[in-house]
Amino acid sequence: MAGAGDERIASLTLLAAEVDFTEAGELSIFIDESQLVYLEDMTWEQGYLDGRQMAGAFTLLNSTDLLWSRLVHQYLMAEPPKHTDLTSWNVDTTRLPHRMHTEYLRNLYLNNDLSSGRMRYDGRAVALTDIRAPIFVIGTERDHVAPWKSVYMLHLYADADITFCLTSGGHNVGIVNPPTADGPPRHFRVATKTAEERYVDPDQWLARHQPQDGSWWPTWQQWLAERSGKRVAPPTPHPEYVPMGEAPGMYVLMK
């Protein structure tokens, strides 16, 4: 959209997302040419990557929290499993279509086509430097999937105002971080670099900005409000849709 001059998007938020995969962290032990060929053959036969298969890789990456701690508490100590909103959400895994999964791992992760300018869309090269909309970028301190210093590398590619926020927690807990009174202590660091300012490396950035207690969500909400239009009422649901339970804005199509 930026390369085509389409300016309808007023801001961009990236949640623990990498654009340069040269320092992708521990996940790289699962990704090489032979592994990709195996995954491509498997997903071609079934049409998708099963969510349980993807969850298994993430469990191995963060085995201390996702595997061994559960064995210790539930098997050795005979404690019942603790169910939270996040653990319930984690069980609801997502199947990834063959083409999406293959192109992501090969073109982005293995070949690093996006950051090198080799990725194309609709006949046009995709260049991150074309992005001018302000960007809010989230990195999490204990991320085993997208290490925060790798996420921070967006500063080297986008010629836009970048607000970088580093929050406590991992790939999921750091993002699903509502401002509630319960739960473990949380903190975050946040700062904005304008397009005109010089680059600061991640270690210097970390040393310069002190942590703030609490959730980063209110800071993000304020950032969005300053770059958004006026609040309006939601659109009227289609006559064939009816409210689903007590959840506001949730509808189901009746046939």
C-alpha positions as CSV (number, residue, x, y, z in Angstrom):
1,M,0.0,0.0,0.0
2,A,2.8,2.4,0.8
3,G,4.6,1.6,-2.4
4,A,1.4,2.3,-4.4
5,G,0.8,5.6,-2.6
6,D,-2.2,4.3,-0.8
7,E,-2.3,6.4,2.5
8,R,-5.6,5.1,4.0
9,I,-3.7,3.4,6.9
10,A,-3.0,6.0,9.6
11,S,-0.8,3.9,11.9
12,L,0.7,0.4,12.2
13,T,1.1,-1.8,15.2
14,L,3.4,-4.9,15.2
15,L,3.1,-7.4,18.0
16,A,6.4,-9.3,18.6
17,A,6.9,-9.3,14.8
18,E,10.2,-9.7,12.9
19,V,11.0,-8.2,9.5
20,D,14.7,-9.3,9.5
21,F,15.4,-12.9,10.3
22,T,19.2,-12.9,10.5
23,E,19.0,-13.1,14.3
24,A,15.8,-15.1,14.7
25,G,16.9,-16.9,17.9
26,E,16.2,-20.4,19.1
27,L,13.6,-21.1,16.5
28,S,16.3,-21.4,13.9
29,I,17.3,-24.8,15.2
30,F,14.1,-26.1,13.5
31,I,14.5,-24.3,10.2
32,D,16.9,-25.4,7.5
33,E,16.5,-26.6,3.9
34,S,16.0,-30.3,4.9
35,Q,13.4,-29.4,7.6
36,L,11.5,-27.2,5.2
37,V,11.4,-29.9,2.5
38,Y,10.0,-32.3,5.1
39,L,7.4,-29.7,6.3
40,E,6.4,-28.8,2.8
41,D,5.8,-32.5,1.9
42,M,3.8,-33.1,5.0
43,T,1.6,-30.0,4.7
44,W,1.0,-30.6,1.0
45,E,-0.4,-34.0,1.8
46,Q,-2.8,-32.8,4.5
47,G,-3.3,-29.3,3.2
48,Y,-2.2,-27.5,6.4
49,L,0.1,-27.6,9.3
50,D,-1.8,-28.9,12.3
51,G,-1.9,-26.6,15.3
52,R,-0.7,-29.4,17.6
53,Q,2.5,-29.8,15.4
54,M,3.2,-26.1,15.7
55,A,2.5,-26.1,19.5
56,G,5.0,-28.9,19.9
57,A,7.8,-26.8,18.5
58,F,6.9,-23.9,20.7
59,T,6.9,-26.2,23.7
60,L,10.4,-27.4,23.0
61,L,11.6,-23.8,22.6
62,N,10.2,-22.8,26.0
63,S,10.5,-26.2,27.7
64,T,11.1,-24.8,31.2
65,D,7.7,-23.2,31.4
66,L,5.6,-25.2,28.9
67,L,6.9,-28.7,29.6
68,W,9.0,-29.4,32.7
69,S,7.2,-27.1,35.2
70,R,3.9,-28.8,34.3
71,L,5.5,-32.3,34.8
72,V,6.9,-31.3,38.2
73,H,3.7,-29.7,39.5
74,Q,1.2,-32.1,38.0
75,Y,3.1,-35.5,38.0
76,L,5.6,-35.2,40.8
77,M,3.6,-33.0,43.2
78,A,0.1,-34.2,42.1
79,E,-1.2,-30.7,41.9
80,P,-4.2,-30.1,39.7
81,P,-3.6,-28.1,36.5
82,K,-4.2,-24.4,36.9
83,H,-6.6,-23.1,34.2
84,T,-6.5,-19.4,33.2
85,D,-7.9,-17.5,30.3
86,L,-4.5,-17.6,28.6
87,T,-4.0,-21.4,29.0
88,S,-7.5,-22.0,27.6
89,W,-6.7,-19.7,24.7
90,N,-3.5,-21.6,24.1
91,V,-5.3,-24.9,23.7
92,D,-7.3,-23.4,20.8
93,T,-4.5,-23.9,18.2
94,T,-4.6,-22.7,14.6
95,R,-4.1,-24.7,11.5
96,L,-1.9,-22.9,9.0
97,P,-2.6,-23.4,5.3
98,H,0.1,-25.1,3.3
99,R,0.9,-22.2,1.0
100,M,0.9,-19.6,3.8
101,H,3.2,-21.7,6.1
102,T,5.5,-22.6,3.2
103,E,5.9,-19.1,1.9
104,Y,6.4,-17.7,5.3
105,L,9.2,-20.1,6.4
106,R,11.0,-20.2,3.0
107,N,10.6,-16.6,1.7
108,L,10.7,-14.7,5.0
109,Y,12.5,-16.9,7.5
110,L,15.0,-18.9,5.4
111,N,15.7,-16.5,2.5
112,N,15.0,-13.2,4.3
113,D,13.4,-11.8,1.2
114,L,11.4,-9.0,2.9
115,S,14.4,-7.2,4.5
116,S,16.5,-7.7,1.4
117,G,13.9,-6.2,-1.0
118,R,13.3,-9.5,-3.0
119,M,9.7,-9.9,-1.9
120,R,7.2,-8.9,-4.6
121,Y,3.5,-8.2,-4.5
122,D,1.3,-7.5,-7.5
123,G,4.4,-7.1,-9.7
124,R,6.0,-4.6,-7.4
125,A,8.9,-5.0,-5.0
126,V,7.9,-4.6,-1.3
127,A,10.2,-2.0,0.4
128,L,9.9,-1.3,4.1
129,T,11.4,2.1,3.5
130,D,8.2,3.1,1.7
131,I,6.3,3.0,5.0
132,R,5.7,6.5,6.3
133,A,2.8,5.8,8.8
134,P,3.8,5.9,12.4
135,I,4.6,2.4,13.9
136,F,4.1,1.1,17.4
137,V,6.3,-2.0,17.9
138,I,6.1,-4.4,20.8
139,G,8.9,-6.7,21.9
140,T,8.9,-9.0,24.9
141,E,11.9,-9.6,27.2
142,R,11.7,-13.4,27.3
143,D,10.5,-14.1,23.8
144,H,11.7,-17.5,22.5
145,V,9.9,-17.1,19.1
146,A,10.7,-13.5,18.1
147,P,13.7,-12.2,20.3
148,W,13.2,-8.5,21.1
149,K,16.5,-7.4,19.6
150,S,15.4,-9.0,16.3
151,V,12.1,-7.2,16.5
152,Y,14.0,-3.9,17.3
153,M,15.8,-4.3,13.9
154,L,12.8,-2.6,12.2
155,H,14.6,0.6,13.1
156,L,17.1,-0.1,10.4
157,Y,14.5,-0.5,7.6
158,A,11.5,1.8,8.1
159,D,11.8,5.6,7.4
160,A,8.9,6.4,9.8
161,D,8.3,7.4,13.4
162,I,8.8,4.3,15.5
163,T,7.5,3.9,19.1
164,F,9.2,0.9,20.5
165,C,7.8,-0.8,23.6
166,L,9.7,-3.6,25.5
167,T,7.5,-5.4,28.0
168,S,8.1,-8.1,30.5
169,G,6.9,-11.6,29.8
170,G,7.2,-13.9,26.8
171,H,5.8,-14.2,23.3
172,N,2.2,-14.7,24.6
173,V,2.0,-13.3,28.1
174,G,3.9,-10.2,27.2
175,I,1.2,-9.4,24.5
176,V,-1.9,-10.6,26.3
177,N,-1.2,-8.1,29.1
178,P,-4.4,-6.4,30.3
179,P,-4.2,-3.7,33.0
180,T,-5.6,-5.7,35.9
181,A,-4.7,-5.7,39.6
182,D,-4.1,-9.4,39.9
183,G,-1.3,-11.4,38.4
184,P,2.5,-11.2,38.7
185,P,4.3,-7.9,38.7
186,R,4.7,-6.4,35.2
187,H,6.7,-3.6,33.6
188,F,7.6,-2.0,30.3
189,R,9.9,0.5,28.6
190,V,8.8,2.7,25.8
191,A,10.3,5.5,23.7
192,T,9.7,7.1,20.3
193,K,12.3,7.6,17.6
194,T,11.3,10.0,14.9
195,A,12.3,9.5,11.2
196,E,14.8,12.3,11.5
197,E,16.6,11.0,14.6
198,R,19.7,8.9,14.5
199,Y,19.7,5.1,15.1
200,V,20.4,3.8,18.7
201,D,21.4,0.2,19.1
202,P,19.2,-2.1,21.3
203,D,21.7,-2.2,24.2
204,Q,22.0,1.5,24.3
205,W,18.2,1.9,24.1
206,L,17.7,-0.5,27.0
207,A,20.2,1.4,29.2
208,R,18.6,4.8,28.4
209,H,15.0,3.9,29.3
210,Q,13.9,2.9,32.7
211,P,11.0,0.4,33.2
212,Q,7.5,1.5,34.2
213,D,5.3,-0.6,36.3
214,G,2.1,-2.1,34.9
215,S,0.7,-2.9,31.5
216,W,1.7,-1.3,28.3
217,W,-1.9,-1.4,27.0
218,P,-3.0,2.1,28.2
219,T,0.1,3.7,26.6
220,W,-0.7,1.9,23.4
221,Q,-4.4,3.0,23.6
222,Q,-3.4,6.6,24.0
223,W,-1.0,6.4,21.1
224,L,-3.8,5.0,18.9
225,A,-6.3,7.6,20.0
226,E,-3.9,10.4,19.0
227,R,-3.7,9.0,15.5
228,S,-7.3,7.9,15.0
229,G,-10.4,9.6,13.9
230,K,-13.5,10.3,15.9
231,R,-15.2,7.5,17.7
232,V,-18.4,6.4,15.9
233,A,-21.2,3.9,16.6
234,P,-20.6,0.4,15.3
235,P,-22.4,-0.5,12.1
236,T,-25.9,-2.0,12.3
237,P,-25.8,-5.8,12.1
238,H,-27.3,-7.5,9.1
239,P,-31.0,-8.5,9.7
240,E,-30.0,-12.2,9.6
241,Y,-27.5,-11.8,12.4
242,V,-28.7,-12.0,16.1
243,P,-26.7,-11.2,19.3
244,M,-24.7,-14.1,20.6
245,G,-25.0,-14.3,24.4
246,E,-24.0,-11.3,26.5
247,A,-20.9,-10.4,24.6
248,P,-21.2,-6.9,23.1
249,G,-20.7,-6.8,19.4
250,M,-20.7,-10.6,19.0
251,Y,-23.3,-11.9,16.4
252,V,-24.1,-15.2,14.7
253,L,-25.6,-15.7,11.3
254,M,-29.0,-17.6,11.6
255,K,-30.0,-19.8,8.6
